[in-house]
């Protein structure tokens, strides 16, 4: 917690001074009573209520005074609130290995379906971009609230060559930084990277792209699509076909998630994927901001004043 007017906290010095003044007054009242009555008669002339009843009302009133002083200092706290604006970059691997059919009907089709499921779970005002990752990363659809445009972009994805994962994440970071919310600020951004994990080419090293995303506070959540048994068939000259093993490799995706405080998911069934997207959507829809909480302390001080005054009247038949 911080304060907009910290100098006002000097008023807290009044709290012990008031307590000392009350103690001095109590001693003075006792001495005056002792002058005019003998010891056996003193309890009847100046009865002393139990220590708790004498000091508890004062303690409550002192707490009210402290709360008022803190309120004058205009305290500020960091609060988390729901946010309607955010940018999500769907970075989807379209390399040749994504044509493997170890995930039916193929890894790429499963990735497109996964992205489509995600679209149905996030708030309407979230802007979604689609980036295809092949030999190089390309923007298939810029950040937009138009879900139809995003769905059409996903349908355009086809297997190609290469897997420039670093380029894809770096492009996603740039897209997020170019967006502006209604208040002129950069809305929170997250990248959802869907790939079988094997990097092949590209100009940007994955570690460099991850470091930049971390520096800007952009988490990269990764979903591994594929199994260790993936195989693709490549047509050769003369009508021959070559079978190439393309096992899924989570290491690069794990690095992205670990470096950027994201998550790596290896779920392949629709039920688990739906849970993943619901979780991601809820995380993106929050922001932290500084907010003045003077009213909390003012309300607390008023409640304590009433409670302290009531206890004093009921127990002591007077105010402290």
PADREN-186311 format. One record per atom (N, C-alpha, C, CB): x, y, z. Coordinates in steps of 0.1 Angstrom, whole numbers, padded with zeros to 4 digits, always signed. Glycine has a CB too. Example, Ala and Ser with C-alpha at 12.3 -4.5 7.8 and 13.67 -1.06 7.14 Angstrom:
BEGIN
+0132-0057+0078+0123-0045+0078+0132-0033+0078+0113-0045+0090+0128-0022+0071+0137-0011+0071+0129+0000+0079+0141-0006+0057
***
This chain:
BEGIN
+0008-0012+0000+0000+0000+0000+0009+0012+0000-0010+0000+0012+0005+0022-0008+0012+0035-0008+0002+0046-0005+0019+0037-0022+0008+0059-0004-0001+0070+0001+0002+0082-0008+0002+0073+0015-0009+0089-0012-0008+0101-0020-0003+0113-0012-0021+0104-0027-0006+0113+0001-0002+0123+0010+0005+0117+0023-0014+0132+0014+0016+0111+0021+0023+0104+0032+0026+0113+0044+0035+0098+0028+0027+0126+0042+0030+0135+0053+0019+0135+0064+0032+0149+0048+0007+0132+0060-0004+0131+0069-0003+0120+0079-0017+0130+0062+0006+0110+0077+0008+0099+0086+0014+0104+0099+0016+0088+0080+0020+0116+0099+0026+0122+0111+0015+0123+0122+0033+0135+0108+0003+0124+0117-0008+0125+0127-0010+0113+0136-0021+0128+0120-0004+0102+0132-0005+0089+0140+0002+0091+0153+0002+0078+0132+0011+0101+0154+0017+0104+0167+0007+0109+0177+0028+0115+0165-0004+0113+0173-0015+0117+0182-0021+0105+0190-0026+0124+0175-0020+0094+0184-0026+0082+0191-0020+0079+0204-0025+0070+0182-0007+0077+0205-0001+0075+0219-0003+0087+0228+0014+0071+0218-0002+0099+0223-0004+0111+0231-0018+0111+0238-0002+0124+0223-0028+0107+0230-0042+0107+0235-0043+0096+0246-0052+0104+0224-0036+0084+0244-0036+0074+0253-0030+0078+0266-0029+0061+0248-0018+0085+0265-0012+0090+0277-0020+0101+0284+0002+0096+0273-0027+0109+0277-0035+0119+0283-0047+0113+0291-0041+0129+0273-0052+0102+0285-0063+0095+0292-0058+0089+0305-0069+0085+0283-0047+0083+0304-0041+0076+0316-0038+0087+0327-0028+0068+0313-0033+0098+0323-0030+0109+0332-0043+0114+0339-0022+0120+0326-0054+0115+0331-0066+0120+0336-0072+0110+0346-0076+0123+0325-0071+0097+0343-0076+0087+0352-0069+0088+0365-0074+0073+0346-0055+0089+0365-0048+0090+0377-0052+0103+0385-0033+0091+0375-0054+0114+0378-0058+0126+0385-0072+0125+0391-0059+0138+0375-0081+0119+0384-0095+0116+0390-0094+0108+0403-0104+0109+0379-0085+0098+0402-0083+0089+0414-0078+0097+0426-0075+0077+0410-0067+0105+0423-0061+0113+0434-0071+0122+0440-0049+0120+0429-0079+0129+0432-0089+0138+0437-0099+0131+0446-0097+0146+0426-0104+0119+0442-0113+0111+0450-0107+0107+0463-0118+0099+0442-0094+0104+0463-0087+0099+0475-0086+0110+0485-0073+0094+0472-0086+0123+0481-0085+0134+0491-0097+0135+0500-0082+0147+0483-0108+0132+0494-0121+0134+0501-0128+0122+0507-0130+0141+0492-0121+0111+0506-0127+0099+0511-0116+0090+0517-0135+0091+0501-0120+0082+0527-0110+0073+0533-0110+0060+0524-0114+0069+0547-0100+0052+0525-0099+0040+0517-0111+0031+0517-0086+0033+0521-0117+0029+0529-0129+0019+0529-0141+0025+0521-0133+0016+0543-0142+0039+0521-0153+0045+0514-0150+0048+0499-0157+0058+0521-0138+0047+0495-0134+0050+0481-0142+0043+0471-0119+0049+0479-0143+0029+0471-0151+0022+0461-0165+0027+0459-0151+0007+0464-0171+0032+0470-0185+0037+0468-0185+0051+0462-0192+0037+0481-0175+0059+0464-0175+0073+0459-0170+0073+0445-0167+0082+0468-0159+0066+0443-0153+0066+0429-0150+0051+0425-0139+0074+0429-0161+0045+0422-0160+0030+0418-0151+0029+0405-0174+0024+0415-0144+0019+0405-0135+0016+0393-0140+0004+0386-0120+0014+0397-0145+0006+0374-0150-0006+0366-0138-0015+0362-0157-0001+0353-0141-0027+0358-0130-0036+0355-0121-0030+0344-0136-0049+0349-0108-0034+0345-0098-0028+0336-0102-0029+0321-0084-0035+0337-0108-0040+0317-0113-0042+0303-0123-0031+0299-0118-0056+0301-0132-0029+0308-0143-0019+0305-0137-0005+0305-0154-0020+0315-0127-0003+0313-0121+0011+0313-0113+0014+0300-0112+0013+0325-0106+0004+0295-0096+0006+0284-0101+0002+0270-0084-0001+0287-0111-0008+0270-0115-0012+0256-0122-0001+0248-0125-0024+0258-0131+0007+0254-0137+0018+0246-0126+0028+0241-0147+0026+0255-0117+0031+0250-0106+0040+0245-0098+0034+0234-0096+0043+0257-0095+0021+0235-0087+0014+0224-0095+0015+0211-0085-0001+0228-0108+0013+0211-0116+0013+0199-0116+0027+0193-0131+0009+0202-0117+0037+0202-0117+0051+0197-0103+0055+0192-0121+0061+0209-0093+0050+0198-0079+0053+0193-0077+0046+0179-0069+0047+0202-0083+0034+0177-0082+0028+0164-0090+0036+0154-0088+0013+0165-0101+0042+0158-0109+0051+0149-0100+0063+0145-0122+0055+0155-0093+0069+0155-0085+0080+0152-0073+0076+0142-0078+0086+0165-0068+0065+0144-0057+0060+0135-0062+0058+0121-0051+0047+0140-0074+0052+0120-0081+0050+0107-0083+0063+0100-0094+0042+0108-0088+0074+0108-0090+0087+0101-0077+0093+0096-0097+0096+0112-0067+0092+0104-0054+0097+0100-0049+0090+0087-0043+0096+0111-0050+0077+0087-0046+0070+0075-0054+0074+0063-0047+0055+0077-0067+0076+0065-0076+0081+0054-0072+0094+0049-0090+0081+0059-0068+0103+0058-0063+0117+0053-0051+0115+0044-0060+0126+0065-0043+0105+0047-0031+0103+0039-0034+0097+0025-0021+0093+0046-0046+0095+0022-0051+0090+0009-0044+0077+0005-0049+0101-0002-0047+0066+0011-0040+0054+0008-0044+0048-0005-0043+0043+0019-0035+0042-0012-0037+0036-0025-0033+0021-0024-0029+0043-0036-0041+0013-0031-0039-0002-0031-0039-0007-0045-0049-0009-0022-0032-0018-0048-0033-0024-0061-0044-0034-0061-0019-0031-0064-0054-0032-0070-0065-0041-0070-0066-0047-0084-0079-0033-0068-0072-0059-0085-0074-0066-0097-0089-0065-0102-0070-0081-0096-0091-0060-0114-0104-0059-0119-0105-0065-0133-0108-0044-0119-0118-0069-0136-0120-0074-0149-0118-0064-0160-0134-0080-0150-0112-0069-0171-0109-0060-0182-0116-0065-0195-0094-0059-0184-0122-0056-0202-0129-0060-0214-0120-0060-0226-0140-0051-0217-0108-0054-0226-0100-0053-0238-0087-0061-0236-0097-0039-0241-0084-0069-0246-0072-0077-0246-0069-0081-0260-0072-0089-0236-0056-0084-0263-0052-0089-0276-0047-0103-0275-0042-0080-0283-0052-0112-0283-0047-0126-0283-0042-0129-0297-0058-0136-0279-0030-0135-0297-0024-0138-0310-0024-0154-0311-0009-0133-0312-0031-0159-0321-0031-0173-0323-0020-0176-0333-0045-0179-0328-0009-0181-0328+0003-0184-0336+0003-0199-0339+0016-0180-0330+0000-0203-0351-0002-0217-0355+0008-0222-0364-0016-0219-0361+0014-0233-0361+0024-0240-0369+0018-0246-0381+0032-0251-0360+0023-0242-0393+0018-0248-0405+0029-0255-0413+0012-0237-0414+0039-0261-0406+0050-0268-0412+0045-0281-0418+0061-0270-0402+0053-0287-0425+0050-0300-0432+0046-0311-0422+0061-0305-0441+0053-0310-0410+0051-0321-0400+0037-0320-0394+0061-0320-0389+0030-0308-0396+0017-0306-0390+0007-0314-0399+0013-0292-0390+0011-0320-0410+0002-0328-0418+0002-0343-0413+0007-0328-0432+0009-0346-0403+0009-0359-0397-0005-0363-0392+0020-0361-0386-0008-0375-0393-0022-0380-0390-0022-0387-0376-0028-0388-0401-0012-0386-0368-0012-0393-0355-0023-0386-0346+0002-0392-0348-0027-0374-0349-0038-0367-0343-0049-0366-0354-0035-0353-0337-0060-0373-0353-0069-0373-0364-0077-0360-0365-0079-0384-0362-0081-0355-0377-0076-0361-0390-0062-0358-0393-0086-0357-0401-0057-0347-0387-0043-0343-0389-0039-0333-0378-0040-0338-0403-0027-0331-0376-0022-0322-0366-0027-0308-0369-0007-0322-0364-0027-0303-0381-0031-0290-0385-0046-0288-0383-0026-0286-0399-0053-0298-0388-0068-0297-0386-0071-0296-0372-0075-0309-0393-0065-0304-0363-0067-0304-0349-0064-0291-0343-0059-0315-0342-0053-0285-0348-0049-0271-0343-0059-0261-0347-0035-0268-0349-0064-0261-0359-0074-0252-0363-0087-0254-0355-0078-0254-0378-0091-0266-0352-0103-0269-0344-0101-0264-0330-0106-0284-0344-0088-0265-0325-0085-0260-0311-0087-0245-0311-0071-0265-0307-0081-0239-0321-0082-0224-0321-0097-0219-0322-0074-0218-0333-0105-0227-0330-0119-0223-0331-0126-0225-0318-0125-0232-0342-0123-0235-0310-0129-0237-0297-0125-0226-0288-0124-0251-0291-0113-0221-0289-0109-0210-0281-0117-0197-0284-0094-0207-0283-0119-0195-0296-0127-0183-0300-0140-0183-0294-0128-0182-0316-0146-0194-0292-0160-0195-0287-0160-0193-0272-0166-0208-0290-0149-0192-0265-0149-0191-0250-0144-0178-0245-0140-0202-0245-0139-0169-0254-0133-0156-0249-0143-0145-0251-0120-0153-0256-0142-0134-0243-0151-0123-0244-0151-0117-0258-0147-0112-0235-0163-0111-0262-0164-0106-0276-0155-0095-0279-0179-0102-0278-0151-0087-0269-0143-0075-0272-0128-0078-0272-0146-0065-0261-0124-0090-0270-0110-0094-0272-0107-0094-0286-0107-0108-0265-0096-0088-0290-0091-0088-0304-0082-0100-0306-0084-0075-0307-0085-0107-0317-0078-0119-0320-0071-0118-0333-0087-0131-0320-0058-0122-0334-0050-0122-0346-0046-0136-0349-0038-0112-0345-0044-0139-0362-0039-0152-0366-0026-0151-0373-0050-0159-0375-0016-0158-0368-0002-0158-0374+0001-0172-0379+0008-0153-0364+0004-0174-0391+0008-0187-0396+0024-0188-0396+0004-0189-0411+0028-0199-0390+0043-0201-0389+0048-0213-0398+0046-0205-0374+0054-0209-0408+0060-0218-0417+0075-0215-0419+0054-0218-0431+0080-0214-0431+0094-0210-0433+0096-0196-0427+0097-0210-0448+0086-0188-0428+0086-0175-0421+0072-0173-0415+0089-0163-0431+0071-0163-0406+0059-0160-0399+0051-0150-0407+0061-0156-0385+0038-0152-0409+0030-0142-0417+0017-0139-0409+0027-0147-0431+0012-0127-0411+0000-0123-0405-0012-0128-0414-0001-0108-0402-0019-0138-0410-0030-0142-0418-0043-0133-0416-0034-0157-0415-0044-0129-0403-0055-0120-0400-0050-0110-0389-0068-0128-0395-0051-0097-0390-0047-0088-0380-0056-0088-0368-0046-0073-0385-0052-0082-0356-0061-0082-0345-0075-0076-0348-0054-0075-0333-0085-0083-0345-0099-0079-0348-0109-0085-0339-0102-0082-0363-0120-0078-0337-0131-0084-0329-0141-0092-0338-0139-0072-0322-0138-0091-0351-0147-0098-0360-0143-0113-0360-0145-0092-0375-0151-0121-0354-0148-0135-0353-0150-0142-0366-0158-0142-0342-0158-0138-0375-0160-0144-0388-0147-0143-0396-0171-0138-0396-0141-0131-0395-0128-0129-0402-0117-0138-0396-0124-0114-0401-0117-0139-0383-0107-0148-0377-0109-0162-0381-0107-0146-0362-0122-0167-0381-0125-0181-0385-0121-0183-0399-0139-0184-0383-0123-0173-0408-0119-0175-0422-0104-0176-0424-0125-0163-0431-0097-0168-0415-0082-0169-0416-0077-0183-0411-0076-0158-0407-0083-0188-0401-0080-0202-0397-0082-0212-0408-0087-0206-0384-0093-0210-0415-0096-0220-0426-0086-0219-0437-0110-0217-0431-0079-0208-0439-0069-0207-0450-0056-0214-0447-0067-0192-0452-0054-0218-0434-0041-0223-0431-0039-0237-0438-0039-0225-0416-0027-0239-0444-0024-0251-0451-0009-0255-0448-0026-0250-0466-0006-0268-0448+0008-0272-0445+0018-0266-0455+0009-0287-0445+0029-0262-0450+0040-0256-0459+0053-0262-0455+0040-0240-0459+0063-0254-0456+0077-0259-0452+0082-0250-0440+0087-0257-0464+0091-0256-0433+0098-0248-0422+0089-0246-0410+0102-0235-0427+0096-0242-0399+0089-0240-0386+0096-0228-0379+0088-0252-0377+0094-0216-0383+0101-0205-0377+0094-0200-0364+0101-0193-0387+0095-0208-0354+0088-0205-0341+0092-0192-0335+0090-0217-0331+0105-0189-0335+0110-0176-0330+0104-0165-0337+0125-0176-0330+0103-0166-0351+0097-0155-0359+0083-0153-0355+0099-0158-0374+0076-0164-0353+0061-0164-0350+0058-0156-0337+0055-0177-0350+0066-0160-0327+0064-0153-0314+0068-0138-0315+0072-0160-0303+0079-0135-0322+0083-0122-0323+0073-0113-0330+0097-0121-0330+0067-0119-0341+0056-0112-0348+0044-0110-0339+0052-0120-0361+0041-0120-0331+0029-0119-0322+0032-0108-0312+0027-0132-0315+0044-0106-0307+0047-0095-0298+0045-0082-0304+0062-0097-0293+0050-0080-0317+0048-0068-0324+0034-0064-0326+0056-0068-0338+0026-0074-0330+0011-0072-0332+0005-0066-0319+0004-0084-0336+0008-0072-0308+0002-0068-0295+0007-0054-0291+0006-0078-0284+0019-0051-0294+0024-0037-0290+0019-0026-0299+0039-0037-0291+0014-0030-0311+0008-0020-0320-0007-0017-0316+0009-0025-0334-0013-0025-0308-0027-0022-0304-0029-0012-0294-0034-0035-0300-0040-0005-0294-0043+0005-0284-0057+0004-0279-0041+0020-0290-0059+0005-0266-0072+0004-0260-0079+0018-0261-0072+0000-0245-0092+0019-0257-0099+0031-0258-0093+0042-0250-0113+0029-0253-0086+0039-0239-0079+0050-0231-0065+0053-0236-0079+0046-0217-0061+0047-0248-0048+0050-0253-0037+0041-0248-0044+0063-0251-0040+0032-0239-0029+0023-0234-0029+0010-0242-0032+0019-0219-0018+0003-0241-0016-0010-0247-0024-0020-0240-0001-0014-0249-0034-0027-0245-0041-0037-0238-0032-0049-0235-0054-0041-0245-0036-0057-0225-0028-0069-0222-0028-0078-0234-0034-0076-0209-0017-0085-0236-0015-0093-0248-0011-0107-0243-0005-0087-0258-0015-0117-0250-0010-0131-0248-0009-0138-0261-0020-0139-0238+0000-0147-0262+0002-0155-0274-0002-0169-0271+0017-0154-0280-0010-0175-0280-0013-0189-0279-0006-0196-0290-0029-0192-0279+0004-0203-0287+0013-0210-0297+0009-0225-0298+0028-0209-0294+0004-0229-0310-0001-0243-0312+0009-0249-0322-0016-0243-0317+0016-0259-0318+0026-0265-0327+0030-0279-0323+0039-0256-0327+0036-0286-0332+0042-0299-0327+0055-0298-0321+0042-0309-0339+0060-0285-0321+0072-0282-0313+0085-0282-0319+0072-0291-0302+0087-0288-0331+0100-0289-0337+0103-0276-0345+0101-0301-0346+0114-0269-0341+0118-0257-0348+0126-0261-0361+0126-0248-0339+0123-0254-0372+0131-0256-0384+0132-0243-0391+0124-0267-0393+0144-0236-0389+0146-0224-0396+0141-0212-0389+0141-0224-0410+0141-0200-0397+0137-0188-0391+0148-0179-0388+0129-0190-0379+0146-0166-0388+0156-0156-0385+0158-0152-0370+0153-0143-0393+0147-0154-0362+0148-0150-0348+0149-0163-0340+0135-0142-0344+0159-0163-0331+0161-0174-0322+0149-0175-0312+0175-0173-0315+0144-0187-0309+0133-0188-0300+0136-0181-0286+0130-0202-0298+0149-0183-0282+0153-0177-0269+0152-0162-0269+0167-0181-0265+0156-0156-0280+0155-0141-0281+0140-0136-0281+0162-0136-0294+0132-0144-0289+0118-0140-0289+0111-0142-0276+0110-0149-0300+0115-0152-0268+0109-0154-0255+0114-0143-0245+0113-0168-0250+0126-0139-0246+0131-0129-0238+0124-0116-0240+0146-0127-0240+0121-0112-0252+0114-0100-0255+0100-0101-0250+0114-0097-0271+0093-0112-0252+0080-0113-0247+0079-0112-0232+0074-0127-0251+0089-0118-0225+0090-0117-0211+0092-0102-0206+0101-0126-0205+0101-0095-0213+0104-0081-0210+0091-0072-0211+0115-0076-0219+0082-0076-0220+0070-0068-0222+0058-0073-0215+0067-0067-0237+0060-0084-0207+0049-0090-0199+0039-0097-0207+0043-0079-0192+0043-0103-0218+0034-0111-0227+0037-0125-0225+0036-0106-0242+0027-0132-0219+0029-0147-0217+0027-0154-0230+0019-0152-0206+0034-0165-0232+0033-0174-0243+0028-0187-0238+0046-0176-0252+0015-0190-0241+0009-0203-0237+0010-0212-0249-0006-0201-0232+0015-0224-0247+0018-0233-0258+0010-0246-0257+0033-0236-0259+0005-0251-0268-0002-0264-0268+0006-0273-0278-0017-0262-0273+0010-0284-0273+0017-0294-0281+0007-0303-0288+0027-0302-0273+0007-0303-0301-0002-0311-0309+0007-0322-0316-0009-0302-0320+0004-0334-0313+0012-0345-0319+0016-0355-0308+0024-0340-0326+0021-0366-0313+0026-0377-0305+0040-0381-0309+0017-0390-0305+0047-0390-0302+0060-0395-0307+0060-0403-0319+0067-0402-0296+0048-0407-0323+0046-0416-0335+0042-0410-0348+0036-0427-0331+0044-0397-0348+0040-0390-0360+0048-0393-0373+0040-0375-0358+0041-0394-0384+0048-0397-0397+0041-0389-0408+0047-0413-0400+0049-0384-0417+0043-0377-0429+0049-0385-0441+0047-0362-0429+0041-0384-0452+0045-0391-0464+0048-0380-0474+0034-0400-0470+0060-0381-0481+0064-0371-0490+0065-0377-0504+0078-0364-0486+0059-0372-0514+0060-0377-0527+0073-0374-0534+0048-0372-0536+0080-0384-0540+0092-0382-0546+0090-0383-0561+0103-0392-0541+0101-0380-0569+0100-0382-0583+0099-0396-0587+0113-0375-0590+0092-0399-0597+0090-0413-0602+0079-0420-0595+0103-0421-0599+0071-0412-0588+0059-0418-0581+0062-0425-0568+0052-0427-0590+0074-0423-0563+0077-0430-0550+0072-0421-0539+0092-0432-0549+0070-0427-0527+0066-0420-0515+0076-0423-0504+0051-0424-0511+0080-0413-0497+0089-0414-0486+0082-0411-0473+0102-0405-0487+0083-0420-0463+0077-0418-0450+0088-0413-0441+0072-0432-0444+0085-0401-0435+0094-0394-0426+0088-0393-0412+0097-0380-0432+0096-0398-0402+0091-0397-0389+0092-0382-0384+0099-0406-0380+0081-0378-0377+0081-0364-0372+0075-0364-0358+0072-0354-0381+0083-0369-0348+0078-0370-0335+0076-0356-0329+0087-0378-0326+0065-0354-0321+0063-0341-0315+0074-0339-0305+0049-0341-0307+0079-0326-0304+0090-0322-0295+0086-0310-0287+0103-0319-0304+0084-0312-0274+0079-0302-0265+0089-0292-0260+0072-0307-0254+0102-0294-0262+0112-0286-0256+0112-0271-0259+0126-0292-0259+0110-0268-0272+0110-0254-0275+0097-0247-0269+0110-0252-0290+0086-0254-0270+0074-0249-0264+0075-0247-0249+0062-0258-0268+0082-0257-0243+0083-0256-0228+0092-0244-0225+0090-0269-0223+0102-0241-0233+0111-0230-0231+0103-0217-0231+0122-0229-0240+0094-0216-0242+0086-0204-0243+0077-0202-0231+0077-0204-0256+0070-0212-0227+0061-0211-0215+0069-0208-0203+0053-0224-0214+0080-0215-0200+0087-0212-0188+0093-0198-0187+0098-0223-0187+0098-0194-0198+0105-0180-0198+0095-0169-0197+0113-0178-0211+0083-0170-0202+0073-0159-0202+0062-0161-0192+0067-0158-0216+0064-0170-0183+0054-0173-0173+0040-0177-0179+0051-0160-0164+0042-0185-0190+0030-0191-0196+0028-0205-0191+0031-0190-0211+0020-0212-0199+0018-0226-0195+0019-0235-0208+0003-0228-0190+0024-0247-0206+0025-0257-0217+0015-0268-0214+0040-0263-0218+0007-0270-0225-0004-0280-0224-0001-0291-0234-0018-0274-0226-0003-0303-0230-0001-0314-0240-0014-0322-0242+0010-0324-0234-0026-0316-0238-0039-0322-0240-0042-0323-0254-0049-0315-0232-0048-0334-0258-0052-0335-0272-0067-0338-0274-0045-0347-0279-0074-0341-0263-0089-0344-0264-0096-0330-0262-0093-0354-0253-0108-0330-0269-0116-0318-0269-0120-0313-0255-0128-0320-0277-0123-0322-0246-0127-0317-0233-0116-0310-0226-0132-0330-0225-0104-0316-0226-0093-0309-0219-0089-0296-0226-0080-0319-0219-0090-0296-0239-0086-0283-0246-0096-0272-0242-0087-0285-0261-0109-0276-0241-0119-0266-0237-0116-0260-0223-0133-0272-0237-0111-0268-0214-0107-0263-0201-0095-0254-0202-0104-0275-0192-0086-0257-0211-0074-0249-0212-0078-0235-0217-0064-0255-0222-0087-0234-0227-0091-0221-0232-0099-0213-0223-0099-0223-0245-0108-0220-0215-0115-0212-0205-0106-0206-0194-0125-0222-0198-0095-0214-0191-0085-0209-0181-0078-0197-0187-0076-0220-0177-0073-0198-0199-0066-0187-0206-0075-0175-0207-0061-0191-0219-0087-0176-0211-0096-0165-0212-0098-0158-0199-0110-0170-0218-0100-0165-0188-0102-0158-0175-0089-0151-0171-0106-0169-0165-0077-0156-0174-0065-0149-0170-0063-0136-0178-0053-0158-0173-0067-0136-0191-0065-0124-0199-0074-0113-0195-0066-0128-0213-0086-0117-0190-0096-0107-0187-0094-0099-0174-0109-0113-0187-0082-0098-0169-0079-0091-0157-0068-0081-0159-0076-0101-0145-0068-0070-0150-0057-0061-0150-0055-0056-0136-0059-0050-0160-0043-0052-0133-0041-0046-0119-0039-0031-0121-0028-0052-0113-0045-0023-0112-0043-0009-0112-0043-0003-0098-0055-0003-0120-0037+0009-0097-0037+0015-0084-0050+0023-0082-0025+0025-0083-0056+0021-0070-0068+0027-0067-0068+0033-0053-0080+0018-0069-0073+0045-0051-0074+0051-0038-0085+0045-0030-0077+0067-0039-0082+0041-0017-0091+0034-0008-0094+0042+0004-0086+0020-0005-0094+0056+0003-0097+0064+0014-0111+0061+0020-0097+0079+0010-0121+0058+0011-0134+0056+0016-0135+0044+0026-0144+0054+0005-0126+0034+0023-0126+0022+0032-0122+0026+0046-0116+0011+0027-0112+0034+0047-0107+0038+0061-0117+0048+0067-0093+0045+0060-0123+0057+0059-0133+0066+0065-0145+0059+0070-0137+0076+0054-0150+0049+0063-0161+0041+0068-0157+0033+0080-0166+0031+0057-0145+0027+0080-0140+0020+0092-0139+0029+0104-0127+0013+0089-0134+0041+0102-0133+0051+0113-0146+0054+0119-0125+0063+0109-0156+0056+0110-0170+0060+0115-0175+0048+0123-0179+0063+0103-0174+0036+0118-0179+0024+0126-0172+0023+0139-0177+0012+0117-0159+0025+0140-0152+0024+0152-0156+0035+0162-0137+0024+0150-0158+0047+0157-0163+0058+0166-0176+0055+0172-0164+0071+0158-0185+0050+0164-0198+0046+0170-0197+0035+0180-0208+0042+0158-0189+0025+0177-0187+0013+0186-0181+0018+0199-0179+0002+0179-0170+0026+0198-0163+0031+0210-0172+0039+0219-0151+0038+0206-0180+0048+0212-0189+0057+0220-0200+0049+0227-0195+0067+0211-0205+0039+0220-0215+0031+0226-0210+0023+0238-0221+0021+0215-0198+0017+0237-0193+0009+0248-0190+0018+0260-0180+0003+0243-0185+0030+0257-0182+0040+0268-0195+0044+0275-0175+0052+0262-0206+0047+0268-0218+0051+0274-0224+0039+0282-0228+0056+0264-0224+0027+0277-0230+0015+0283-0222+0011+0295-0231+0004+0274-0209+0011+0295-0201+0006+0305-0196+0017+0316-0188-0001+0300-0193+0029+0311-0188+0039+0319-0198+0050+0323-0176+0045+0313-0209+0050+0316-0219+0060+0317-0214+0074+0313-0225+0061+0331-0203+0074+0306-0198+0087+0301-0189+0084+0289-0190+0094+0312-0185+0095+0282-0175+0093+0271-0161+0093+0278-0176+0104+0261-0151+0086+0271-0138+0086+0277-0132+0099+0280-0128+0078+0268
***
